[in-house]
Amino acid sequence: MLVVAATERELTLLDRHDTFCCGVGPVEASLQTARVLAERRPEAVIHVGIAGSRTLEPPALVLGSEAVYCDVIDPSSTLPRVECVHPDQALLERAHAALPEAHVLPIATCGKVGGGTGYDVEAMEGFGVLRACELAGVPAVELRAISNSPDEADRELWRFDEAFAAIAAALDRLDVV
């Protein structure tokens, strides 16, 4: 199992896991994940990290029922595009069985904090990581810990440490997955 996160800071408490830092934002995450999938050929991927929510309090856990790429949604366009990707259903079910307190919700992927309006949870890399895994045929799921509201401009108030600790504790429980 390969654990993928956007930043080294999100991986600091996960030293006993096989990890990879994919970079920040949907495009970088997709490109770097595709590269590492080709190099390492993992059996499965868990994409972890912090997220924002206007409805959930930190450090709530969220398993993504889908990753929606908000930056490309354009209801008036007729051009075909991939706007949404789903996690591997069996992996999602096993993760939720191990983490029954985790909310299973769509997670908006957007390149800008606050760009996931219309969704309870937003982050920046989920769609890119899951899409790369989908194209490579690697089962994947997204696990996030809420650290903030996207409306909170003062990042000093974001609860990073609590969210990182929640992810580490959750991954310890997912060892059985």
PyMOL CGO cylinders between C-alpha atoms (Angstrom):
from pymol import cmd
from pymol.cgo import CYLINDER

trace = [
    CYLINDER, 0.00, 0.00, 0.00, 1.42, 3.36, -1.03, 0.3, 1, 1, 1, 1, 1, 1,
    CYLINDER, 1.42, 3.36, -1.03, 0.40, 6.42, 1.02, 0.3, 1, 1, 1, 1, 1, 1,
    CYLINDER, 0.40, 6.42, 1.02, 0.38, 9.59, -1.09, 0.3, 1, 1, 1, 1, 1, 1,
    CYLINDER, 0.38, 9.59, -1.09, 0.16, 13.15, 0.27, 0.3, 1, 1, 1, 1, 1, 1,
    CYLINDER, 0.16, 13.15, 0.27, 0.69, 16.60, -1.19, 0.3, 1, 1, 1, 1, 1, 1,
    CYLINDER, 0.69, 16.60, -1.19, 3.35, 17.75, 1.26, 0.3, 1, 1, 1, 1, 1, 1,
    CYLINDER, 3.35, 17.75, 1.26, 6.16, 16.29, 3.32, 0.3, 1, 1, 1, 1, 1, 1,
    CYLINDER, 6.16, 16.29, 3.32, 4.52, 17.89, 6.36, 0.3, 1, 1, 1, 1, 1, 1,
    CYLINDER, 4.52, 17.89, 6.36, 1.46, 15.66, 5.86, 0.3, 1, 1, 1, 1, 1, 1,
    CYLINDER, 1.46, 15.66, 5.86, 3.76, 12.64, 5.77, 0.3, 1, 1, 1, 1, 1, 1,
    CYLINDER, 3.76, 12.64, 5.77, 5.92, 13.42, 8.85, 0.3, 1, 1, 1, 1, 1, 1,
    CYLINDER, 5.92, 13.42, 8.85, 3.98, 11.19, 11.26, 0.3, 1, 1, 1, 1, 1, 1,
    CYLINDER, 3.98, 11.19, 11.26, 3.74, 8.33, 8.76, 0.3, 1, 1, 1, 1, 1, 1,
    CYLINDER, 3.74, 8.33, 8.76, 7.33, 7.08, 8.78, 0.3, 1, 1, 1, 1, 1, 1,
    CYLINDER, 7.33, 7.08, 8.78, 6.40, 3.42, 9.15, 0.3, 1, 1, 1, 1, 1, 1,
    CYLINDER, 6.40, 3.42, 9.15, 4.39, 3.51, 5.91, 0.3, 1, 1, 1, 1, 1, 1,
    CYLINDER, 4.39, 3.51, 5.91, 5.54, 3.47, 2.28, 0.3, 1, 1, 1, 1, 1, 1,
    CYLINDER, 5.54, 3.47, 2.28, 4.94, 7.11, 1.33, 0.3, 1, 1, 1, 1, 1, 1,
    CYLINDER, 4.94, 7.11, 1.33, 5.23, 9.51, -1.57, 0.3, 1, 1, 1, 1, 1, 1,
    CYLINDER, 5.23, 9.51, -1.57, 4.90, 13.30, -1.77, 0.3, 1, 1, 1, 1, 1, 1,
    CYLINDER, 4.90, 13.30, -1.77, 2.95, 14.20, -4.92, 0.3, 1, 1, 1, 1, 1, 1,
    CYLINDER, 2.95, 14.20, -4.92, 3.07, 17.99, -4.69, 0.3, 1, 1, 1, 1, 1, 1,
    CYLINDER, 3.07, 17.99, -4.69, 0.41, 20.64, -4.26, 0.3, 1, 1, 1, 1, 1, 1,
    CYLINDER, 0.41, 20.64, -4.26, -2.50, 21.12, -6.66, 0.3, 1, 1, 1, 1, 1, 1,
    CYLINDER, -2.50, 21.12, -6.66, -4.42, 18.83, -8.96, 0.3, 1, 1, 1, 1, 1, 1,
    CYLINDER, -4.42, 18.83, -8.96, -2.08, 18.97, -11.96, 0.3, 1, 1, 1, 1, 1, 1,
    CYLINDER, -2.08, 18.97, -11.96, 1.19, 18.38, -10.08, 0.3, 1, 1, 1, 1, 1, 1,
    CYLINDER, 1.19, 18.38, -10.08, -0.46, 15.64, -8.00, 0.3, 1, 1, 1, 1, 1, 1,
    CYLINDER, -0.46, 15.64, -8.00, -1.68, 13.85, -11.11, 0.3, 1, 1, 1, 1, 1, 1,
    CYLINDER, -1.68, 13.85, -11.11, 1.64, 14.02, -12.95, 0.3, 1, 1, 1, 1, 1, 1,
    CYLINDER, 1.64, 14.02, -12.95, 3.78, 12.98, -9.99, 0.3, 1, 1, 1, 1, 1, 1,
    CYLINDER, 3.78, 12.98, -9.99, 1.39, 10.19, -9.00, 0.3, 1, 1, 1, 1, 1, 1,
    CYLINDER, 1.39, 10.19, -9.00, 1.41, 8.80, -12.54, 0.3, 1, 1, 1, 1, 1, 1,
    CYLINDER, 1.41, 8.80, -12.54, 5.21, 8.80, -12.45, 0.3, 1, 1, 1, 1, 1, 1,
    CYLINDER, 5.21, 8.80, -12.45, 5.45, 7.00, -9.11, 0.3, 1, 1, 1, 1, 1, 1,
    CYLINDER, 5.45, 7.00, -9.11, 2.82, 4.45, -10.10, 0.3, 1, 1, 1, 1, 1, 1,
    CYLINDER, 2.82, 4.45, -10.10, 4.92, 3.51, -13.12, 0.3, 1, 1, 1, 1, 1, 1,
    CYLINDER, 4.92, 3.51, -13.12, 8.10, 3.32, -11.02, 0.3, 1, 1, 1, 1, 1, 1,
    CYLINDER, 8.10, 3.32, -11.02, 6.85, 1.53, -7.90, 0.3, 1, 1, 1, 1, 1, 1,
    CYLINDER, 6.85, 1.53, -7.90, 3.78, -0.34, -9.16, 0.3, 1, 1, 1, 1, 1, 1,
    CYLINDER, 3.78, -0.34, -9.16, 1.94, -0.38, -5.81, 0.3, 1, 1, 1, 1, 1, 1,
    CYLINDER, 1.94, -0.38, -5.81, -0.97, -2.75, -5.22, 0.3, 1, 1, 1, 1, 1, 1,
    CYLINDER, -0.97, -2.75, -5.22, -3.13, 0.11, -3.91, 0.3, 1, 1, 1, 1, 1, 1,
    CYLINDER, -3.13, 0.11, -3.91, -2.96, 3.80, -2.97, 0.3, 1, 1, 1, 1, 1, 1,
    CYLINDER, -2.96, 3.80, -2.97, -4.36, 5.72, -0.04, 0.3, 1, 1, 1, 1, 1, 1,
    CYLINDER, -4.36, 5.72, -0.04, -4.29, 9.44, -0.72, 0.3, 1, 1, 1, 1, 1, 1,
    CYLINDER, -4.29, 9.44, -0.72, -4.19, 11.36, 2.57, 0.3, 1, 1, 1, 1, 1, 1,
    CYLINDER, -4.19, 11.36, 2.57, -4.09, 14.96, 3.64, 0.3, 1, 1, 1, 1, 1, 1,
    CYLINDER, -4.09, 14.96, 3.64, -5.82, 17.89, 5.22, 0.3, 1, 1, 1, 1, 1, 1,
    CYLINDER, -5.82, 17.89, 5.22, -9.05, 19.36, 3.92, 0.3, 1, 1, 1, 1, 1, 1,
    CYLINDER, -9.05, 19.36, 3.92, -11.37, 22.26, 4.52, 0.3, 1, 1, 1, 1, 1, 1,
    CYLINDER, -11.37, 22.26, 4.52, -15.02, 22.06, 5.43, 0.3, 1, 1, 1, 1, 1, 1,
    CYLINDER, -15.02, 22.06, 5.43, -17.75, 24.54, 6.19, 0.3, 1, 1, 1, 1, 1, 1,
    CYLINDER, -17.75, 24.54, 6.19, -19.86, 21.84, 7.91, 0.3, 1, 1, 1, 1, 1, 1,
    CYLINDER, -19.86, 21.84, 7.91, -17.45, 19.46, 9.68, 0.3, 1, 1, 1, 1, 1, 1,
    CYLINDER, -17.45, 19.46, 9.68, -15.29, 20.35, 12.67, 0.3, 1, 1, 1, 1, 1, 1,
    CYLINDER, -15.29, 20.35, 12.67, -11.56, 19.56, 12.85, 0.3, 1, 1, 1, 1, 1, 1,
    CYLINDER, -11.56, 19.56, 12.85, -10.20, 16.93, 12.99, 0.3, 1, 1, 1, 1, 1, 1,
    CYLINDER, -10.20, 16.93, 12.99, -13.13, 14.95, 11.49, 0.3, 1, 1, 1, 1, 1, 1,
    CYLINDER, -13.13, 14.95, 11.49, -12.12, 12.17, 9.10, 0.3, 1, 1, 1, 1, 1, 1,
    CYLINDER, -12.12, 12.17, 9.10, -13.58, 11.94, 5.60, 0.3, 1, 1, 1, 1, 1, 1,
    CYLINDER, -13.58, 11.94, 5.60, -13.36, 9.13, 3.08, 0.3, 1, 1, 1, 1, 1, 1,
    CYLINDER, -13.36, 9.13, 3.08, -14.10, 10.35, -0.42, 0.3, 1, 1, 1, 1, 1, 1,
    CYLINDER, -14.10, 10.35, -0.42, -17.12, 8.79, -2.11, 0.3, 1, 1, 1, 1, 1, 1,
    CYLINDER, -17.12, 8.79, -2.11, -15.93, 10.63, -5.21, 0.3, 1, 1, 1, 1, 1, 1,
    CYLINDER, -15.93, 10.63, -5.21, -13.41, 13.31, -6.15, 0.3, 1, 1, 1, 1, 1, 1,
    CYLINDER, -13.41, 13.31, -6.15, -15.02, 16.15, -8.11, 0.3, 1, 1, 1, 1, 1, 1,
    CYLINDER, -15.02, 16.15, -8.11, -12.72, 18.40, -10.14, 0.3, 1, 1, 1, 1, 1, 1,
    CYLINDER, -12.72, 18.40, -10.14, -14.45, 21.75, -9.59, 0.3, 1, 1, 1, 1, 1, 1,
    CYLINDER, -14.45, 21.75, -9.59, -12.00, 23.73, -11.72, 0.3, 1, 1, 1, 1, 1, 1,
    CYLINDER, -12.00, 23.73, -11.72, -13.32, 22.15, -14.95, 0.3, 1, 1, 1, 1, 1, 1,
    CYLINDER, -13.32, 22.15, -14.95, -17.04, 22.13, -14.21, 0.3, 1, 1, 1, 1, 1, 1,
    CYLINDER, -17.04, 22.13, -14.21, -18.81, 24.35, -16.74, 0.3, 1, 1, 1, 1, 1, 1,
    CYLINDER, -18.81, 24.35, -16.74, -22.51, 23.56, -17.12, 0.3, 1, 1, 1, 1, 1, 1,
    CYLINDER, -22.51, 23.56, -17.12, -22.80, 25.62, -20.32, 0.3, 1, 1, 1, 1, 1, 1,
    CYLINDER, -22.80, 25.62, -20.32, -19.95, 23.82, -22.11, 0.3, 1, 1, 1, 1, 1, 1,
    CYLINDER, -19.95, 23.82, -22.11, -20.59, 21.02, -24.55, 0.3, 1, 1, 1, 1, 1, 1,
    CYLINDER, -20.59, 21.02, -24.55, -16.98, 19.82, -24.60, 0.3, 1, 1, 1, 1, 1, 1,
    CYLINDER, -16.98, 19.82, -24.60, -16.51, 16.39, -23.06, 0.3, 1, 1, 1, 1, 1, 1,
    CYLINDER, -16.51, 16.39, -23.06, -14.41, 16.27, -19.90, 0.3, 1, 1, 1, 1, 1, 1,
    CYLINDER, -14.41, 16.27, -19.90, -13.81, 14.10, -16.88, 0.3, 1, 1, 1, 1, 1, 1,
    CYLINDER, -13.81, 14.10, -16.88, -15.19, 15.97, -13.87, 0.3, 1, 1, 1, 1, 1, 1,
    CYLINDER, -15.19, 15.97, -13.87, -15.40, 13.17, -11.33, 0.3, 1, 1, 1, 1, 1, 1,
    CYLINDER, -15.40, 13.17, -11.33, -13.56, 9.99, -10.36, 0.3, 1, 1, 1, 1, 1, 1,
    CYLINDER, -13.56, 9.99, -10.36, -14.61, 7.35, -7.86, 0.3, 1, 1, 1, 1, 1, 1,
    CYLINDER, -14.61, 7.35, -7.86, -12.47, 5.42, -5.41, 0.3, 1, 1, 1, 1, 1, 1,
    CYLINDER, -12.47, 5.42, -5.41, -12.10, 1.67, -5.67, 0.3, 1, 1, 1, 1, 1, 1,
    CYLINDER, -12.10, 1.67, -5.67, -15.36, 0.49, -4.07, 0.3, 1, 1, 1, 1, 1, 1,
    CYLINDER, -15.36, 0.49, -4.07, -13.89, -2.54, -2.26, 0.3, 1, 1, 1, 1, 1, 1,
    CYLINDER, -13.89, -2.54, -2.26, -11.04, -0.43, -0.84, 0.3, 1, 1, 1, 1, 1, 1,
    CYLINDER, -11.04, -0.43, -0.84, -13.51, 2.27, 0.26, 0.3, 1, 1, 1, 1, 1, 1,
    CYLINDER, -13.51, 2.27, 0.26, -15.69, -0.32, 2.00, 0.3, 1, 1, 1, 1, 1, 1,
    CYLINDER, -15.69, -0.32, 2.00, -12.71, -1.86, 3.83, 0.3, 1, 1, 1, 1, 1, 1,
    CYLINDER, -12.71, -1.86, 3.83, -11.44, 1.58, 4.86, 0.3, 1, 1, 1, 1, 1, 1,
    CYLINDER, -11.44, 1.58, 4.86, -14.87, 2.58, 6.15, 0.3, 1, 1, 1, 1, 1, 1,
    CYLINDER, -14.87, 2.58, 6.15, -15.18, -0.68, 8.09, 0.3, 1, 1, 1, 1, 1, 1,
    CYLINDER, -15.18, -0.68, 8.09, -11.83, 0.12, 9.76, 0.3, 1, 1, 1, 1, 1, 1,
    CYLINDER, -11.83, 0.12, 9.76, -12.83, 3.78, 10.30, 0.3, 1, 1, 1, 1, 1, 1,
    CYLINDER, -12.83, 3.78, 10.30, -16.58, 3.70, 10.98, 0.3, 1, 1, 1, 1, 1, 1,
    CYLINDER, -16.58, 3.70, 10.98, -16.55, 7.25, 12.38, 0.3, 1, 1, 1, 1, 1, 1,
    CYLINDER, -16.55, 7.25, 12.38, -15.28, 8.64, 9.06, 0.3, 1, 1, 1, 1, 1, 1,
    CYLINDER, -15.28, 8.64, 9.06, -17.80, 10.54, 6.98, 0.3, 1, 1, 1, 1, 1, 1,
    CYLINDER, -17.80, 10.54, 6.98, -18.16, 9.17, 3.44, 0.3, 1, 1, 1, 1, 1, 1,
    CYLINDER, -18.16, 9.17, 3.44, -18.72, 12.23, 1.26, 0.3, 1, 1, 1, 1, 1, 1,
    CYLINDER, -18.72, 12.23, 1.26, -17.78, 13.69, -2.12, 0.3, 1, 1, 1, 1, 1, 1,
    CYLINDER, -17.78, 13.69, -2.12, -14.58, 15.72, -1.88, 0.3, 1, 1, 1, 1, 1, 1,
    CYLINDER, -14.58, 15.72, -1.88, -14.19, 18.74, -4.12, 0.3, 1, 1, 1, 1, 1, 1,
    CYLINDER, -14.19, 18.74, -4.12, -10.80, 19.14, -5.78, 0.3, 1, 1, 1, 1, 1, 1,
    CYLINDER, -10.80, 19.14, -5.78, -9.94, 22.73, -6.59, 0.3, 1, 1, 1, 1, 1, 1,
    CYLINDER, -9.94, 22.73, -6.59, -6.75, 24.64, -7.22, 0.3, 1, 1, 1, 1, 1, 1,
    CYLINDER, -6.75, 24.64, -7.22, -7.75, 27.46, -4.88, 0.3, 1, 1, 1, 1, 1, 1,
    CYLINDER, -7.75, 27.46, -4.88, -8.86, 27.42, -1.25, 0.3, 1, 1, 1, 1, 1, 1,
    CYLINDER, -8.86, 27.42, -1.25, -12.59, 28.13, -1.24, 0.3, 1, 1, 1, 1, 1, 1,
    CYLINDER, -12.59, 28.13, -1.24, -13.13, 26.92, -4.79, 0.3, 1, 1, 1, 1, 1, 1,
    CYLINDER, -13.13, 26.92, -4.79, -15.16, 23.88, -3.78, 0.3, 1, 1, 1, 1, 1, 1,
    CYLINDER, -15.16, 23.88, -3.78, -18.41, 25.69, -3.15, 0.3, 1, 1, 1, 1, 1, 1,
    CYLINDER, -18.41, 25.69, -3.15, -21.36, 23.36, -3.18, 0.3, 1, 1, 1, 1, 1, 1,
    CYLINDER, -21.36, 23.36, -3.18, -19.44, 20.58, -1.39, 0.3, 1, 1, 1, 1, 1, 1,
    CYLINDER, -19.44, 20.58, -1.39, -19.03, 19.89, 2.32, 0.3, 1, 1, 1, 1, 1, 1,
    CYLINDER, -19.03, 19.89, 2.32, -15.33, 19.04, 1.91, 0.3, 1, 1, 1, 1, 1, 1,
    CYLINDER, -15.33, 19.04, 1.91, -12.64, 20.49, -0.33, 0.3, 1, 1, 1, 1, 1, 1,
    CYLINDER, -12.64, 20.49, -0.33, -8.98, 19.75, -0.95, 0.3, 1, 1, 1, 1, 1, 1,
    CYLINDER, -8.98, 19.75, -0.95, -6.52, 20.29, -3.80, 0.3, 1, 1, 1, 1, 1, 1,
    CYLINDER, -6.52, 20.29, -3.80, -5.14, 16.96, -5.03, 0.3, 1, 1, 1, 1, 1, 1,
    CYLINDER, -5.14, 16.96, -5.03, -7.72, 14.16, -4.70, 0.3, 1, 1, 1, 1, 1, 1,
    CYLINDER, -7.72, 14.16, -4.70, -9.00, 14.16, -8.26, 0.3, 1, 1, 1, 1, 1, 1,
    CYLINDER, -9.00, 14.16, -8.26, -5.46, 14.21, -9.69, 0.3, 1, 1, 1, 1, 1, 1,
    CYLINDER, -5.46, 14.21, -9.69, -4.26, 11.30, -7.55, 0.3, 1, 1, 1, 1, 1, 1,
    CYLINDER, -4.26, 11.30, -7.55, -7.36, 9.16, -8.02, 0.3, 1, 1, 1, 1, 1, 1,
    CYLINDER, -7.36, 9.16, -8.02, -7.50, 9.84, -11.76, 0.3, 1, 1, 1, 1, 1, 1,
    CYLINDER, -7.50, 9.84, -11.76, -3.86, 8.80, -12.20, 0.3, 1, 1, 1, 1, 1, 1,
    CYLINDER, -3.86, 8.80, -12.20, -4.59, 5.62, -10.23, 0.3, 1, 1, 1, 1, 1, 1,
    CYLINDER, -4.59, 5.62, -10.23, -7.73, 4.92, -12.25, 0.3, 1, 1, 1, 1, 1, 1,
    CYLINDER, -7.73, 4.92, -12.25, -5.83, 5.23, -15.54, 0.3, 1, 1, 1, 1, 1, 1,
    CYLINDER, -5.83, 5.23, -15.54, -3.04, 2.96, -14.20, 0.3, 1, 1, 1, 1, 1, 1,
    CYLINDER, -3.04, 2.96, -14.20, -5.51, 0.38, -12.91, 0.3, 1, 1, 1, 1, 1, 1,
    CYLINDER, -5.51, 0.38, -12.91, -4.41, 0.83, -9.28, 0.3, 1, 1, 1, 1, 1, 1,
    CYLINDER, -4.41, 0.83, -9.28, -7.13, 0.77, -6.59, 0.3, 1, 1, 1, 1, 1, 1,
    CYLINDER, -7.13, 0.77, -6.59, -7.20, 4.03, -4.64, 0.3, 1, 1, 1, 1, 1, 1,
    CYLINDER, -7.20, 4.03, -4.64, -9.15, 5.86, -1.96, 0.3, 1, 1, 1, 1, 1, 1,
    CYLINDER, -9.15, 5.86, -1.96, -8.94, 9.38, -0.52, 0.3, 1, 1, 1, 1, 1, 1,
    CYLINDER, -8.94, 9.38, -0.52, -8.76, 9.93, 3.26, 0.3, 1, 1, 1, 1, 1, 1,
    CYLINDER, -8.76, 9.93, 3.26, -8.82, 13.46, 4.63, 0.3, 1, 1, 1, 1, 1, 1,
    CYLINDER, -8.82, 13.46, 4.63, -8.80, 15.08, 8.05, 0.3, 1, 1, 1, 1, 1, 1,
    CYLINDER, -8.80, 15.08, 8.05, -10.52, 18.42, 8.38, 0.3, 1, 1, 1, 1, 1, 1,
    CYLINDER, -10.52, 18.42, 8.38, -8.15, 21.16, 9.54, 0.3, 1, 1, 1, 1, 1, 1,
    CYLINDER, -8.15, 21.16, 9.54, -10.11, 24.32, 8.77, 0.3, 1, 1, 1, 1, 1, 1,
    CYLINDER, -10.11, 24.32, 8.77, -12.98, 26.09, 7.11, 0.3, 1, 1, 1, 1, 1, 1,
    CYLINDER, -12.98, 26.09, 7.11, -12.13, 27.32, 3.61, 0.3, 1, 1, 1, 1, 1, 1,
    CYLINDER, -12.13, 27.32, 3.61, -13.59, 30.65, 4.70, 0.3, 1, 1, 1, 1, 1, 1,
    CYLINDER, -13.59, 30.65, 4.70, -10.97, 31.04, 7.47, 0.3, 1, 1, 1, 1, 1, 1,
    CYLINDER, -10.97, 31.04, 7.47, -8.37, 33.36, 5.90, 0.3, 1, 1, 1, 1, 1, 1,
    CYLINDER, -8.37, 33.36, 5.90, -6.03, 33.32, 8.91, 0.3, 1, 1, 1, 1, 1, 1,
    CYLINDER, -6.03, 33.32, 8.91, -4.08, 30.10, 8.41, 0.3, 1, 1, 1, 1, 1, 1,
    CYLINDER, -4.08, 30.10, 8.41, -2.61, 30.47, 11.89, 0.3, 1, 1, 1, 1, 1, 1,
    CYLINDER, -2.61, 30.47, 11.89, -6.03, 29.30, 13.10, 0.3, 1, 1, 1, 1, 1, 1,
    CYLINDER, -6.03, 29.30, 13.10, -6.03, 26.16, 10.94, 0.3, 1, 1, 1, 1, 1, 1,
    CYLINDER, -6.03, 26.16, 10.94, -5.60, 23.05, 13.07, 0.3, 1, 1, 1, 1, 1, 1,
    CYLINDER, -5.60, 23.05, 13.07, -2.84, 21.34, 11.09, 0.3, 1, 1, 1, 1, 1, 1,
    CYLINDER, -2.84, 21.34, 11.09, -1.29, 19.35, 13.94, 0.3, 1, 1, 1, 1, 1, 1,
    CYLINDER, -1.29, 19.35, 13.94, -4.62, 17.87, 15.02, 0.3, 1, 1, 1, 1, 1, 1,
    CYLINDER, -4.62, 17.87, 15.02, -5.44, 16.90, 11.44, 0.3, 1, 1, 1, 1, 1, 1,
    CYLINDER, -5.44, 16.90, 11.44, -2.02, 15.32, 10.85, 0.3, 1, 1, 1, 1, 1, 1,
    CYLINDER, -2.02, 15.32, 10.85, -2.35, 13.32, 14.09, 0.3, 1, 1, 1, 1, 1, 1,
    CYLINDER, -2.35, 13.32, 14.09, -5.84, 12.17, 13.05, 0.3, 1, 1, 1, 1, 1, 1,
    CYLINDER, -5.84, 12.17, 13.05, -4.48, 10.93, 9.72, 0.3, 1, 1, 1, 1, 1, 1,
    CYLINDER, -4.48, 10.93, 9.72, -1.62, 9.06, 11.40, 0.3, 1, 1, 1, 1, 1, 1,
    CYLINDER, -1.62, 9.06, 11.40, -3.99, 7.39, 13.89, 0.3, 1, 1, 1, 1, 1, 1,
    CYLINDER, -3.99, 7.39, 13.89, -6.38, 6.47, 11.09, 0.3, 1, 1, 1, 1, 1, 1,
    CYLINDER, -6.38, 6.47, 11.09, -3.61, 4.92, 8.99, 0.3, 1, 1, 1, 1, 1, 1,
    CYLINDER, -3.61, 4.92, 8.99, -2.51, 2.80, 11.95, 0.3, 1, 1, 1, 1, 1, 1,
    CYLINDER, -2.51, 2.80, 11.95, -6.04, 1.42, 12.05, 0.3, 1, 1, 1, 1, 1, 1,
    CYLINDER, -6.04, 1.42, 12.05, -6.02, 0.86, 8.28, 0.3, 1, 1, 1, 1, 1, 1,
    CYLINDER, -6.02, 0.86, 8.28, -3.08, -1.55, 8.49, 0.3, 1, 1, 1, 1, 1, 1,
    CYLINDER, -3.08, -1.55, 8.49, -5.64, -4.32, 8.31, 0.3, 1, 1, 1, 1, 1, 1,
    CYLINDER, -5.64, -4.32, 8.31, -7.02, -3.02, 4.99, 0.3, 1, 1, 1, 1, 1, 1,
]
cmd.load_cgo(trace, "trace")
